[in-house]
Amino acid sequence: MAKSISRRHALTAAASTALVAGTGARNAQAGPLKDVWGADFMMQWSEPKNVKRDLTPGKMPVRLSCQRYRLHLPTEKSFEEQIKAMRAAGYTACEGGSGEWADSNLTDSQIRELKAILKQNDVMFYALHTWVNIIHPNLDERRKYQMHVAKSVETADRLGMSFVLTHTGGNASGRNKDMPHPNNWTKETWEKSVAATKQILKDTAGCKIDLGFEAVNSCNNNTPQSHVRLKADVGDDRVKVVLDPVNMLHPGTIYRTSELINECFDLIGEDIVYAHAKDLVWNEMLPAFDGVTLGEGTMDYEQYLVRLSRMKRPRALLIEHLPEEKYEPSRRYLVETAARLGVKIYS
C-alpha cells in the first residue's frame, strides 16, 4: 500500500474495463458488476436503479484500529504507554509493521509481558503488516522478501497472532511494490504470485499463521474474484483476505461501492480476517482519486459496518493513510454511523 494518502492513483479507462472483469472464480456469482442502462454504447459506471441494501445489523462488535496507533517496540515509549494511549483514543485493536517486529528478537519474557498488558487493557494485537514484493523481478530480492514474510509468520506465531498481512506483488523493479507495470495482469505474473505464495507456505509448513492478502488495484489481486481465485490456485486454507474495498476502486466501481462491498462479503465470507477503512473522491476529468476523511467520499460505510457485524466472530477495522488531524473525525464518523445502524463498536 502507498505510504501517503497524497499519492494519486491514476488509471486509464482501458485498464478500468479490464479490472471490472476480474480473474474469475469457482463461485457462480463471481463476475463483473451487473450491466446498467447504456452499457451497450458507452462506459457506464453509474449505479443501477433499485440497488438493494440490507442494513440489518448483526451481533458481532467491530474493533476499531488506527494506523496512527500502530504498536512499536518499546524504544521511545513502553508497551503500556502505547496501549493506554490507543485505548484512551477509542481504539481496541492494533497492528505492527513487520520490518520492525520480524527482526526484533524479543525474548519470551518480553512477549509474556506484552501479552499481559494487552489482556489487562483489552486490546487485540492482531497482525504484522508486511509491505514487500514477493515477486520482485530480481531473483535475489524476490527470495529475500519471501523469507521476510516467512520470518514475520514465525514472529506472529510467537506473539499469539493468527495471521500476517501480505500482497501478491508486481513487476516494478523499484522499492515501491505497488507501482503499475504493463505486465502486472498477465498469466505469467499471476503464476509467479501463486508460486511465491506456495513457497512462503512451504517455508512455514506446520505453522498455523495464515497469510492475509490485501488487494492493490495497480497489481493483479484487485477484485473479490481474484481473492477467491488466489486461494483456489494456491490450494491452501491458510490463504485468507485482508479486505480493502477502496484498493479495488476504479471508475467502474467508485460510484458502486454498495454492490462492491456486498460482492466482497458474499464471495469471500469468513476468509476475511480483518478490514481496512479509507475513503476516496474523484475530483478530476482523468481518473485520479484523492483520499478524504471517512464519510466524505463514495464508500458505503453503512453497508460495510453492517456486513462486518454479521461475521461469525469480531473483526478489526483499521483506519489508515490519513493526515493526523483526520483520524479522529474518521473514528467519530464510524462510531456515530454504527450507533445509528445498531452496530456495536467494541469498547
N, C-alpha and C positions, 0 to 999 in steps of 0.2 A: 504494500500500500504506500501511497505517497507520504512523504514526511510532513508536508504542509498543505493546508487547505487551499492556499493561494494557487497551487498548481492547476492549470486549466486543462480540461480533458477534451481535446479537440477530436472529433470523429467525423469521418466523411459519410455522406448519405449512402454511398455504396457499401461501406463497411457496416452501416447500421442494418441494412437489409439482411446481410449475412448473419449478423448477431441474432436477429429475431428467430431465425430458423433453428439455432442451437445445433447440438450434435446428435440428437436422437436419444431414445432411452427405451427400456423394456416396457415401461408403463404405457398403456394405450392412450392415456391422456397427454402424454409428453409430446407437445408440439408447439408451434408458434401461437401467439395470441390470436383469437378469432378475427377473421376479416370483418371490416366495417364498411359502411357505405362509401363508395368512391375508390375502393381498393383495386378495381379493375383498370383505372386510368390515372391514378396518382398515388404518391407515397402518402398513405393515410395513417396518421398517428393519433387521431382524436379518439377519445374513449367512446365505445359504442353505447347506445341508449340502454337504460334499464340494467346497468351493472349491479348485480346483487351483492350486498354487503351484509353479512350476518354478524352483528355486533354483540351477540350474546356472550358474556364473559364466562371464562372457565374458573376453576377453583385454585389453580396454581398461582402463587405470587411470583412477581418478577423482581429479581435482584438487580439494582442499578449499579453500574460500574462506570468509571470515567478515566480517560487517558491521562488527565491531569493528576490523577491519584494512583498512578502505577506504583507497585511496590518495588522499592530498590533495596539493594544491600545496605546494611547499616553503617555507611561510611560517614555521612553527614548527619543523618537523623536515625535514631534507633527504630527497630521494627515497631515497638509500642507507640512511639510518637507518630509515625506514619499512619498506622492503623487507626489510632484515635482521631487523627485529623480527617481521614476519609470518612469515618463514622460520623463525625460532627458535621461534615458537609452533606450528609444524607446518602452515602453510598455504603452498600453492604457486600460488595464483591470487588475484586481487583485482579489484575494480571501483571505479569512481569516480562521484561524484554529478555529474550534468550541469550543475546550477546553478553549480557551481564551475568545472568544466573547460570548458564551452562558451564561457564569457566570459573565458577565461584569456589569450588572445592569446600563447600560448607561441611562442617563437622556434624556428626549425628546429634551432639548436644545442642548445637545451634539450631538445627532443624526441629528438635523437640521443643526448644524454647519458642520458636516461631509458631509452631502448631498450637502451643498452649495460649499464646497471645491472640491468635486468630479465633480460637474457640471461646476465649473469655469475652472477646468483643463481638462475637457472632458475625465474623467476616469470612467470606469464601474466597480463598486464593485459588483461582480455577484453572489458569493456563499460563504457559510460556509462549510468547509470540515470536516465531522465527521468521525473519524478513530476509530470506536468502533465495538465490536462484538455483534450484535443484537440477536444472537442465542447462546450466551455463555452457555456452559454446566451447569454452576452453575445458578440456577433459580434466585437468588437474583442479581447476576451480570448481567444476561440477562435483567431483568426488569430495572435495573439501567441504562444500556446502551440504552435501548429503550426509557426511559424517557429523556436521554441526547439528543437523536435525536429529540424528540418532543420539548424539550426546544430550541434546535437550530432552529427548524422550526419557533417557536414563535419569536425568536430574528431576524431571517432573514426577517420575516414579518415586524418587526419594522424598519429594515434597508432598506426596499424597494426592497428587492431581489425577485426573482421568484422561487428559488429552493435552496435546500441544497444537498450536495454530501453525499452518504452513500453506504453501501455494504451489501451483503446478509449474510456474516459471515461464521464461520466454527466451527468445533467441538474441536479444540485445547483448552486446559484449561488455557494456559498461557496468558500473556498480548498481545502477537503478534497474532492478529486475522487471519493473512494470513498464519500461519503455516499449512502445509499439514496434513491431517488426513485421515486414510483409509476409514472413513465413510462420508467424505465430499460430495460424489457424490451419496449417497443413496436416495431413495424416501423419507425416513423419514426425512432426513436433508433438502431436498427441501421443504417438507411440513412445517418444522419449519421456514424456511426462509419466506415462503408465509404467515404463521400465524403472524410472527413478523412484517412483513410489514403491514399487515392489522391492527395490534394493534397500530402501530405508526400513521397510517392514522386515526384510530378511536380516538386516543388521541388528534389529531389535527383537528378534524372534524370542518368544517366551515372556515378553513384557506385555502387560495389559493396557498400556497407554495407547490411546487412539491418536490418529492424525486427523485433525480438523481442517479441511481445506476451505480457504476463503476465495470467493470469486474475485477476479480482477478483469475489468472489461477490455483492457488492452492485451490480454493473454487468452489462452484457449479455454479456460474454465470460467465462463461468463454468463451462464444461464442455469436455471434449476435443472434443465435436462442434462447439462454437462456434468453436474454434480452426480446425478444418478448414473450416467454413463461411466464416469471415472470409477465408481465403486464396482460396477459390473465388470469393467475391463481388468481392473486390478484383481478382483475376485477375493477380497478380504474384508471381513466385517469391521476391521479396525479403521477403515476409511470412513470418516464422518464429515460433517459440514459445519463450518462457521458461517452463519447466514449474514450476508451483507447485500441486501437488495439494491442499495444505492450503487454498489460496484457493478450492477447489471444494467444500469440505466444508460440509455442512448435515445435518440429522437423517437424511436418507435415505442419506447416504454415510459418515458419521463412523465407523460400525462396519463399513464395507465397503471399506476402503482397499486391500486386495489387489486386488479387482476394479477399482477406480478406477484404480490405478496401471497395471495391465495394459491397461486400455482406453486410457489416455493413450498408452502406448508403441505399442500396436497401431495406433491411428488416426493418430498424429502422426509417429512414427518419427524419421527423421533430420532432420526440420524442428525438432526440439528443439535449441536452440543451447546452453543450459545449464539448470541446475535449482536450485530453492530448497529449503532444509531447515528446516521448522518442525514443531511437534507440538502437538496440542490435546487437551483433555479436555472432556467435557460434564458440568458439575457441578451444574446446577440443573434444576428442573422445566421451565421455559420454555427454549427454545433460546438458550443463552448460552455461548459456548465460551471457555476460558481457555488461553493458551499455556503450555507447560511445557518442561522440558529434553527434548531428543530422547531417545526411548526410553521416556518416561513417559506418552505419550499413545497415540492409536489408530493413528497412521500406521505402515504396514508397511514399515519401513526395510530389512528383508531383501530383499523383492521389489524395492524401489526401487533399492537398490545393485546388485543383480544385473542389473536391466534397463539401468541406466546402463553397466555393464561390457560389455554386449553391443552397444553402439553402434559405428559404424564408425571413430570417432576419439574420443579422450578428451574428456570434458565436465567442466566445473567444477560443484561443488555448494556453494552458498552457505548458510551457517548465518546466520540473521537474526532480528531482533526479539526479543532476549532480554536480561535484565539481565546485566551484565558477568560476574557470578560463575557464570552458567550456560553460558557459551560453552565453556569448557574441558571440563566434563563432557559436553557435547553432542559436541564434537570427539572425545573419548575413546570415547564410545559408538559413533560411526561407525567409527572405526579398529578397535575391538575386534570389532564386528559384521562388518565387511568381512573381517578376518583369519579369523574363524570360517567364513565362507562361501567363502573363497578369492578374494575380490575384492581387487584391488590398489589401494591408495591411493598416489597418486603422491607420491614423496618424494625 
